[in-house]
Amino acid sequence: MKPTDSQNESGEAPASRVPKLPGEEFHQSIAVAQLAVKLCELKKIELKWPSERAAARPEKFLEEAWRLIRRASEHVLRPATVMEIMTAGRWTAEALEKAIGAKLRIARPQTGAAQHYAFDQGVRLITGEKVLVRAMPLFRRFVRSRFEPEKISDDEKEKKAKSKIAQYQKNGFDYWRIELERDAFAKWKPGEKSRKAKQSRAARKK
């Protein structure tokens, strides 16, 4: 009797089969192999003797292909912004603080990196508002938004936000903190404007 699709030639059910490489590794391997083939073809063009061209095989160029891909990735990858870190996994504020701290530790000193800003000046720089009385309401809501993903009461969120602001008032901001917070604020503000506009429309309908 002819074996069915679910049987092998011996009539037994075949063993389960899975891909040898996970999806991401497979695609990376394909990219390296394709580049190795191209490098091999270029090398063959340079070689004069048929015996040398015959000896040039793609597998001999795999290591060089991988080095090129690694070097190319340095030009297309960048550190994640604070907001990307925040939204990627809906991290808690504490986890976000650790991530920011790690970014600060690995950052290389640049012009202005040693600067320190008092609280009032830092808040104005982060929000882009020149007047503190206009900047503070925005900054308070921005800091509180950090605690929104946490499953705690609104009172607890408010308490944590006030504690964080008090910490900033005591310590001020260094250069890198300003840069990171300003980047996060710029991404948060459009969503906050949209939320406030919806609240205003809803209030007018009542």
ABEGO torsion letter per residue (X at the ends): XBBBAABBAAGBBBBBBBBABBAAAAAAAAAAAAAAAAAAAAAAAABABAAAAAABBAAAAAAAAAAAAAAAAAAABBBBBAAAAAAAAGBBAAAAAAAAAAAAAABBBBBGAABBBBAAAAAAAAAGBABAAAAAAAAAAAAAAAAAABBBBAAAAAAAAAAAAAAAAAAEBBAAAAAAAAAAAAAAAAAAAAAAAAAAAAAAAX
